[in-house]
Amino acid sequence: MYDSFGDGWNGNAVDISVNGTTVIFGATIATGSYNFANFNASSGDVIDLTNWITGSWTNEVSWDITDGDGVIIASGLHLGTTGGAIGFCPTCPSPPLQFLLAGGITANSANLSWSPGGTETSWNIQYGIAGFPIGTGTTVSATTNPFLLTGLNPSTSYDYYIQGVCSANDLSQWSGPYTFATSCLTVTAPYTQDFSTGALPICWSQSAITGDGWRFTGNPGYDAANNGRPSGTYAWIDFSATDAGTVMEMVPVDISALTSPQVEFDYFCNNSTNPTPPNILFVEANNGTNWVLIDSLQINSIPGWNPYAFSLIGYDVGGIVSIRFRGESGGATNDFYNDILVDNVHVREAPTCPSPLVSNFGVANLTSNSAELTWLSGGNETLWGIEWGLSGFPLGNGNGDTTTLFYGYPISGLSPTTDYDFYVQAICGVGDSSYWTGPYTFTTPCAAYLPPQLENFSSGFPPNTCWDQAGDGDPGTGPSGIGVSNWTQDGFANSGTTGAVKVYLFSTGKKEWVLSPQYDFSSGGPYQLEFDFGVFNVNSSSSSIMGSDDRVEILISRDGGTTWNGITNFDNNYITNPGGNHEIFPLINDSGLVQFAIWASDGIVDDLESIDIMIDNFAINAIPNCPQPLAILGSNITSDSASMTWNAGGNESLWSIQWGSAGFTLGTGTIDTTSTTSYILSNLNPSSAYEFYVQAICGAGDSSIWSGPFSFSTNIQGPVGVNCTTGGAAGIIFTDDLESQGGWTGNFGTGTTTGVWNVKSGTTSSTGTGPNAAHSGNFYFYYETSGTNPTSGSIVSPLIDLSTASDDAEMSFWLHAYGAEIGTLNLGVSNSPSG
């Protein structure tokens, strides 16, 4: 019986019956989370569970029944039955698994013991490295119990199985495995630990005063999540303001044969937000009595992995050095930004030829099948050995060379979307070389796309493995935090939920990247970049503008993503047409491999904006013979006119323009031609929505496609028949100075009633809003919004007879609307009070 949660049994019990007769009453677990009970049953007997006694936490109860050969014949949960399990009694029973033990363990031996399955006096033992398949281990015969197993390796996990030998032809089933580990011996320098097992190394130990100690799997947070090395290949501390005394102790190392021993390791502790004071890593040695300081690191301002080395001279005891790494919070409340990472620990001879620093490694002009490797010297050397291959390759099995070229060493023959490592060794002279430094890991991109290409993001974002994203970095330094960003899939202009990509800008600090695949411009062309773009209110299809220092930059890289250059940028002057804009950027002078990026930032000023930046239909196309005009803008919009401007798409000097009411079909609007890139539309109707298109005319029979529409609305026409100041002329057919409710009906209160309309004189009862007095006369109507109220209130005028109006009728009135949260006044007209 088992308590699956492992926190102790909770009073559950059950009877065990054989052929309907109870043989054990109230089988339970007195203490702990596991127990077993033995009972007798013959081959063919029916075994069942009855009379469950329910305790607490029944969902944690599980059980199983094994036959005389150790085979599970039934298992289940609380209230379960065996379903009529049949007993089996072998002629040679297996030694019970629960009685297998290993004691007296040394570095190369262990005393194995067990309980016989029956009356047998000899056994077969099969053992091997933990996890070995039965039948592939080493088998020995035993006639004593316990049995001393020798010839084992230190610091190694083993499994063993036991088989009863009842006679030459009657053997039991194998029982096992039982797992044990041999003890540690002092290791001899040079010693290396790369943490590649994803667990605390054998013969290392760890402890913590508070916190959860060193970790060997999982991902750190913030910039450390993108440290460039796979999870499970380094040790790290997940700081959370409560960590103290976080110790990781190495296996003792014999350095007696070394002249100038040192400890080396790679260290990562950096984030774009760095707490002060930084977290601390202490490197300490045991002098036989106490732990003494070798050195410490309290640095969080250097990006990437950085190697450190400290001398061990004078820190050994009889030639044996014991080293530990102790992490401590620097004391900042936001210390969680700076997790500490350690990798590639070495104890070895200090070299006379310094190694190049892995923090200075890099890759330039990266393509799907080639790259240029870069590094900086560790000292004054001018010759290096390099080795590269598939990520994880053992040193000595890669592609190698010696070179004097430390910047831009070219390698080729690579495969697309594949991880590679490279190492570098300084060669200071004949027989005097540094240790190998590395690996530096990089990933080749997808094979470059050949234009024309369209990405409509219908498959989500990223739409495939050739697109990527990043959550930090500036255009001048390039992206960092690759693989994670705040760009998400959505519907363009917030219409639907798929088919476009967006980023939400509302506060400060965001630096969000969309990274395109590479495109091959080496043939065809010239090409242009085009895409749909818009700035919209959050979760709305209405257009908006960016905050004061918000910015979106369109970037191009011509060297495999090493550097980025601007194509254009959009800021708070950018105007989004209803439904979004289509942007086009000719790339006349570009050839070879290029890559694009979209970088969005909400800057350092926390404006009131809450906006969605939208991208869709990202395309690379050949520039047409007659390019379409670009960047249509409208200005000086009045109630009956508007000024339109645009940029020439090429060298054209003549344009066709067309405009009409919003939604008109091209060909049915008003058409004109012009030889300038501006045009004034006149004789428009007030309060009306229009669309405008422009087309380049490059020659007879050679015109571009239409650019547009640019959508705009003319201004509202103000009152012309009634003068609000004087009260109007003889044409007035109804007037009311609102001195009383009169013939008005609807949601009226008594003067200060909240949530309704009131007739009031003087000021309202609220501060910071409302008039001081009526515009004329003594009273006015106002809607009181203080407190928790209905969201709206309506009032209706008396019926007005318009049959006497000599022309179209219009309404005018004075309005006071001032305050922190002014709502909306809606006006309606009807021929009855009910609307």
RAJONOR-V760027 format. One record per helix or strand. SS is the DSSP state (H for helix, E for strand). FROM is the first residue (numbers start at 1). LEN is the number of residues. If there is no record, write none. Layout:
<<SS;FROM;LEN> <SS;FROM;LEN>>
This chain:
<<E;2;2> <E;13;6> <E;21;7> <E;34;1> <E;46;8> <H;58;3> <E;61;6> <E;72;6> <E;85;2> <H;97;3> <E;101;3> <E;110;4> <E;122;8> <E;138;5> <E;147;3> <E;157;11> <E;170;2> <E;175;7> <E;187;2> <E;191;3> <E;205;3> <E;210;1> <E;214;2> <H;222;5> <E;235;3> <E;244;1> <E;246;4> <E;253;2> <E;261;8> <E;280;7> <E;291;7> <E;306;6> <E;317;1> <E;320;2> <E;323;6> <H;335;3> <E;340;10> <H;358;3> <E;362;3> <E;370;5> <E;383;8> <E;399;5> <E;407;6> <E;419;11> <E;432;2> <E;437;7> <E;449;2> <E;453;3> <E;468;5> <E;480;3> <E;488;3> <H;492;3> <E;500;6> <E;511;10> <E;527;11> <E;543;1> <E;551;7> <E;565;6> <E;581;7> <E;593;9> <E;611;12> <E;630;6> <E;642;6> <E;655;7> <E;670;5> <E;678;4> <E;689;11> <E;702;2> <E;707;7> <E;745;2> <E;748;1> <E;757;4> <E;780;4> <E;795;2>>
